[in-house]
Amino acid sequence: LRTCYTDHSLFGFNDSGGIHLNKVLKFSFASIDRAIAVSHVCRENLVLRVNVKPEHVFTIPNAVDASSFVPDPSLRPKEPRINIVYVGRLAHRKGIDFIAQVIPVACAKFPQVNFIIGGGGPKRLVLDEMVEKHQLQNRVELLGQIPYSRVRSVMCRGTIFLQCSLTESFGSAIVEAACCGLFVVATGVGGVPEVLPPSMIRYTTEHNVESILEALEEAIEITTTNRIDPYKQHQQVQKLYSWKDVAYRTVKVYDCLRSLEDDTWEERMTRYLKLGPISGIFAVFLAMVDFLLYRILQWIKPDDAFDIMPSIRIPKSSG
């Protein structure tokens, strides 16, 4: 079967976890024909990790269901109050330690600002301790784990969305927040700088508390002067990230797969052997076991026992 792999993550090259995972991925990619990455940075990372030809990896971003993230400014507090919202996993990779350091300083510097934090995870205790230590019970609202159906209502309570991730291949929460009409402040890591135009977001110049506070101050000034129309921003995001467009581009990749010639058994075994003197031989052994299992299952239930999906014509994207 022709195989297409979609990658949503960024992994390093200098830690034991990344090194072992990249080895496994190289073995998998010996049998993969094409790949899809959600951002250009994700694509470059994947090409380097598995040593695959760049022309075999396509960039297709995630999208957003705009109808589920319609702005509602009536949920925001009355001026001059401003709610800064974060919704996501409370984990180290999401920069929760930075958020815990930023909140007390921001509350002291901007008396009109409150914070709303939605999500669960191992770093919840860090936020609880921060709120207790600085006596911010009236300024910080910790919602805990919230169902996806409530994400939009939580985001619409805010004016600014804050994301301090240490690594991010795309950042779907950023797109959803912008679709709700929020101005975004985010750390410029991974594929985040590719996601939104400058009119909707401010990136931090460095990954530290001072840089995040500078970006927040600029965002507060922008939103206070009413330079953002949430409904107009919603329409722009809707045009930028359409699932219909994503589906159309994905089908084009699948059409590319259909036009490829079948690999011979020798060609595939040669690719496995190139993985290394030991791992290559092990990969060949696993491939032979898989092929033997496939033949046994094919004998138990022949190919003609399965219904074939008829071809359908995909309409051309209007975008």
Buried (B, 14 or more C-beta within 10 A) or exposed (E): EBEBBEBEBBBEEEEEEBEEBBBEBBBEBBBBBBBBBBBEBBBBBBBEBBEBEEEEBBBBBBBBEBEEBBBBEEBBEEEEEBBBBBBBBBBBEBBBBBBBBBBBBBBEEBEEBBBBBBBBBEBBEBBEEBBEEBEBEEBBBBBEEBEEEEBBEBBBBBBBBBBBBBBBBBBBBBBBBBBBBBBBBBBBBBBBBBBBEEEBBBBBEEBBBEBBBBBBBEBBEBBEEEEBEBEEBBEBBBEBBBEEBBBBBBEEBEEBEEEEEEBEEEEBBBBBBEBBEEBBEEBBEEBEEEEEEEEEEEEEEEEEEEEEEEEEEBEEBEE
